[in-house]
């Protein structure tokens, strides 16, 4: 049931025009990505916080396995970004996009 609720939040954010930030390395991002996503590698998240705030939309964070996006999610929440969602694996979020 929790995965259903979680997936629902991601789909709602996507319908509301969320920006997708992919926190994988540039090399990983170049191997495959969600069209229109923004690549900010996880080690650059702290230095990019103002850029992320300036997006002005809900944010969905993705990576390969979910570990880096989870860490970025916690960091952004701790730094006052309210509309941020943990997306986990980028391919799973892509499937949600394709099912909208």
Buried (B, 14 or more C-beta within 10 A) or exposed (E): EEEEEBBEBBBEBBEEEBBBBBBBBEEBBEEEBBEEBBBBBBEBBEEBBEEBEEBEEBBBBBBBEBEBBBBBBEBBEEEEBEBBBBBBBBEEBBEBBEEE
